[in-house]
């Protein structure tokens, strides 16, 4: 990795060690019925621990990230846009091991542990009872993708400048599955990128990452 990227990664890693925006960022992208729980930041004792990886990489003189569209299935997250990740397995040494394993399984990419720069704030998802720990990683280039199509419909590379652009932010009606297999509609803030509608926990993580970058002016470095 070139020295300028090493310096940039070190700076971002140091930023992630500082107090994070947490609920201040999450609430901006939360559906109305989620706000009270986010403000309290008290999670159920029986929450299922999970982890995701927010991979950053340079491409076309910009900084990008990778998201996935989940396959259609009977669960509450069917067809949604998310960062690659999933539930902690008993064999995982910790949640970082979970993030690394799940990212490899879903994208085909192995990210060396030393390329993980730090964590964002954890976030509870009531419909699935997941407590998610987001990790931020960096690679100097995106390797070839080999998604697991049992879990992944498609992988998308998106510039951070597009995700952070408030012109792509709006409130939309979202149709979601509920536990009994039925669907319901709710109004939620989201990012609209081409044909993708990014909302819920993934949008809340993006909101926090955006605030971290904005506070440290990390996106205006001439990638």
C-alpha positions in Angstrom: 0.0 0.0 0.0 1.3 3.5 -0.9 2.4 5.7 2.0 -0.5 8.1 1.4 -3.0 5.3 1.9 -1.2 4.1 4.9 -1.4 7.6 6.4 -5.0 7.9 5.5 -5.9 4.5 7.0 -4.0 5.4 10.2 -6.0 8.6 10.5 -9.3 6.9 10.0 -8.3 4.2 12.5 -7.5 6.9 15.0 -10.9 8.6 14.3 -12.7 5.4 15.0 -11.1 5.2 18.4 -12.7 8.5 19.4 -16.2 8.9 20.8 -18.6 8.1 17.9 -21.8 9.8 16.9 -23.8 6.6 17.6 -27.5 7.4 18.2 -27.0 11.0 16.9 -26.3 9.5 13.5 -28.6 6.5 13.7 -31.7 8.6 14.6 -31.3 10.6 11.4 -32.0 7.5 9.4 -34.3 5.6 11.7 -38.0 4.9 11.2 -40.2 6.8 13.7 -40.9 3.7 15.8 -37.2 3.1 16.3 -36.1 6.4 17.7 -37.0 5.9 21.4 -35.0 2.6 21.6 -32.0 4.1 19.8 -31.9 7.0 22.2 -31.8 4.7 25.2 -29.1 2.4 23.6 -30.2 -0.5 25.9 -30.3 -3.8 24.1 -32.1 -7.1 25.0 -30.0 -9.5 26.9 -31.0 -12.3 24.5 -30.0 -10.4 21.3 -28.2 -12.4 18.7 -24.7 -11.1 18.1 -23.6 -10.5 14.6 -21.1 -8.4 12.6 -20.8 -6.7 9.2 -17.8 -5.4 7.2 -17.9 -1.9 5.6 -15.2 -2.3 3.0 -13.6 0.9 1.6 -11.5 0.9 -1.5 -10.3 3.4 -4.1 -11.7 3.2 -7.7 -12.0 5.8 -10.5 -10.3 8.4 -8.3 -13.0 8.0 -5.7 -13.5 6.1 -2.5 -16.1 3.3 -2.8 -17.9 0.8 -0.6 -19.5 -2.6 -1.3 -23.1 -3.5 -0.4 -25.2 -6.6 -1.2 -28.8 -7.3 -2.1 -30.0 -10.3 -0.1 -31.9 -13.1 -1.8 -35.6 -13.3 -1.4 -36.6 -15.7 1.4 -39.2 -16.0 4.2 -37.2 -13.9 6.7 -37.6 -10.3 7.7 -34.5 -9.1 5.8 -35.6 -10.7 2.5 -34.3 -8.7 -0.5 -32.9 -5.9 1.5 -29.6 -4.0 0.9 -27.0 -4.6 3.5 -23.3 -4.7 4.2 -21.9 -8.3 4.0 -22.1 -10.0 7.3 -24.1 -12.3 9.6 -24.6 -14.0 12.9 -21.7 -15.0 15.1 -20.9 -18.7 15.0 -19.8 -20.7 18.1 -16.4 -21.3 16.5 -15.8 -17.6 15.9 -13.2 -16.3 18.3 -14.8 -12.9 18.4 -17.0 -10.6 16.3 -14.1 -9.5 14.2 -13.7 -13.1 13.2 -17.4 -13.2 12.4 -17.1 -10.1 10.2 -14.1 -11.6 8.3 -15.7 -15.0 7.8 -19.0 -13.7 6.7 -17.5 -11.2 4.3 -15.4 -14.0 2.7 -18.4 -16.3 2.5 -20.7 -13.7 0.8 -18.3 -12.0 -1.5 -15.4 -14.4 -2.0 -12.9 -11.8 -0.8 -10.5 -12.5 2.1 -9.6 -9.3 4.0 -6.5 -9.7 6.1 -7.1 -8.8 9.7 -4.5 -6.0 9.6 -6.7 -4.2 7.0 -9.5 -3.8 9.5 -9.2 -0.2 10.8 -11.8 -0.1 13.6 -15.5 -0.2 14.5 -18.6 1.9 14.3 -21.2 1.9 17.1 -23.2 -1.3 17.5 -26.8 -1.3 16.5 -29.8 -3.4 17.5 -32.3 -4.6 14.9 -35.6 -5.4 16.6 -37.4 -7.4 13.8 -34.6 -10.1 13.8 -33.3 -9.5 17.3 -29.7 -9.0 16.0 -27.2 -6.8 17.7 -24.8 -5.8 14.9 -21.2 -4.7 15.2 -20.0 -2.9 12.1 -16.3 -3.1 11.3 -14.5 -0.8 8.8 -11.8 -2.2 6.5 -9.7 -0.9 3.7 -8.2 -2.5 0.6 -6.1 -0.7 -2.0 -8.1 -2.3 -4.8 -11.3 -4.4 -5.0 -10.3 -8.1 -5.8 -12.5 -10.2 -8.1 -15.9 -11.0 -6.6 -17.3 -14.5 -6.2 -20.6 -14.0 -4.3 -22.5 -16.9 -2.7 -25.8 -16.8 -4.6 -27.5 -18.8 -1.9 -27.4 -15.6 0.1 -26.6 -12.8 -2.3 -28.6 -11.6 -5.3 -26.0 -9.1 -6.3 -23.1 -7.0 -5.1 -22.9 -3.3 -5.8 -19.9 -0.9 -5.6 -21.0 2.6 -4.7 -19.0 5.8 -4.3 -19.1 7.2 -0.8 -19.7 10.6 -2.3 -22.9 9.3 -3.7 -24.0 7.7 -0.5 -23.2 10.9 1.5 -24.9 13.2 -1.0 -28.1 14.6 0.7 -29.6 14.9 -2.8 -30.0 11.1 -2.6 -31.7 11.1 0.8 -35.4 11.1 1.2 -38.3 9.5 3.1 -40.1 6.7 1.3 -42.8 4.1 1.9 -41.0 0.7 2.4 -42.7 -2.7 2.2 -41.2 -5.2 4.6 -41.9 -8.7 5.8 -43.0 -9.4 9.3 -42.4 -12.6 11.3 -45.6 -14.3 10.3 -44.7 -14.1 6.6 -47.1 -11.2 5.9 -46.0 -7.8 4.6 -46.5 -4.3 6.0 -45.7 -0.8 4.8 -43.8 1.8 6.8 -42.4 5.3 6.2 -38.6 5.5 6.6 -35.7 7.7 5.7 -33.5 6.1 3.1 -30.7 6.6 0.5 -31.8 6.2 -3.1 -28.9 5.2 -5.4 -30.0 4.2 -8.9 -32.5 1.4 -8.3 -31.4 0.7 -4.8 -33.3 1.8 -1.7 -31.0 1.6 1.3 -32.8 2.0 4.7 -32.9 0.6 8.2 -29.8 -0.5 10.0 -27.6 -0.2 6.8 -28.6 3.4 6.3 -28.0 4.1 10.0 -24.4 2.8 9.7 -23.9 4.9 6.5 -25.1 7.9 8.4 -22.6 7.3 11.2 -19.7 6.7 8.8 -20.7 9.9 7.0 -20.5 11.9 10.2 -17.1 10.5 11.0 -15.8 11.4 7.6 -17.4 14.9 7.8 -15.9 15.6 11.2 -12.4 14.8 10.0 -12.8 15.9 6.4 -11.7 12.5 5.2 -13.4 12.5 1.8 -11.7 15.5 0.3 -8.3 14.1 -0.2 -8.1 13.7 -3.9 -8.7 9.9 -4.3 
